[in-house]
Amino acid sequence: MYNTTELCSVMSGHSSPAAILYKCTTRTAFISQLVKKRQPWFLLPGNFQRLLSRVLKLVLSSESLYQLFNIPAFTTAMTSSTNVSCFHEARRVAIFGGTHGNEMSGVTLVNLWIQNGKEIHRKGVETKPFITNPRAVEKCTRYVDTDLNRAFTTENLSAPSGDDLPYEVQRAQQINEIFGPKGSPEAYDVIFDLHNTTSNMGCTLILESSKDHFNLQMMHYIKKAIAPDSCPVLLTEHPLLKYSTSRSVAKHPIGLEVGPQPQGVLRSNIFESMRVVLKHALDFIELFNEGLEFPPCTVDVFRVSEKMDYPRDTNGNIIAMVHPNLQDCDWEPLNPGDPMFQTFDGTTLRYEGAGTVYPTFINEAAYYEKQQAFVTTRRETLAAGAIKKT
């Protein structure tokens, strides 16, 4: 067991919170200083959060002391041993950039981390940054032959390999071989797939299964960590809409969609937002692997409901634009009767649905070819059970 001074020596670069520990030589003094300081948990530096969580595990046994610092409710001591889902350690983690070659935040971050992975290093975790579609990145285009992020179907992955296949199908097979096989015990534990959108979606986490309690717990952690900034969760689980994404190779696939950012452009605020979310996600994995238990929680999500196309004439030509009242209003309510489209002659077309929906991917540039003006979603709250490592 470390003593206080030994623990603090790790934190010499963070003098303000670490000074609390340096002043403490006994358990009683340590607790007393913390109580007086009442440092908000998520104002502490990330590596100090990890240190303090270990210290609390070693020296505290009262739940009230955790509450003093607004620490997210996770601890091996506080979670009941019943109704806890057990997961293997998330030892193998991949970070995909360039699934779409003109979405520059992920491309740039992954290339930086390939050169120097110190920022994404976490104890006991093998983190692999990976450019998924190098030809598209080289050309700064979304894809070469077909959308890689829709190519991971059973049919494509099981097709006989050969140069006659579309480039992205060949690439999907290679990625499945490296990080999968998809659906197998040998697949990577977690894949983060980094994307940009031209829509005003902010930092959006994409969840593929409402039953993935590991990912739900991670997203709950991230949302708390970046508060008061928002981080919506888009649930793509749908009985008819299937996406077959590159990240679906992993046991726990997570998409990160950050915008607005034009295609082929790098914006510093979007770049940094993506970077911060990845930092907290990797922190979560490290804490989980170290044995911290995460008790039950709830996560508000936006479940994909319906794809909405632009109004078209009999020849299939678009005859209206997203209405100014809807443009840039991702995640905001769209009620029956609200303006939805505006024709080229100025006529307003209104939403005629049965109830309130929450549009997203509004006027996404890449989705014109998919005949999609936006996606409607409905809000719901998912319950995540307690989790711990096996």
Helices and strands as residue ranges (DSSP letters): H 4-9, H 15-22, H 27-37, G 41-43, H 46-59, H 63-68, E 84-87, E 92-97, H 104-115, G 118-120, E 126-131, H 134-139, G 148-150, H 154-158, H 167-179, E 190-196, E 202-207, H 213-226, E 233-235, G 246-249, E 252-259, H 268-289, E 297-308, E 320-322, E 339-343, E 348-350, G 365-367, E 374-384, E 386-389
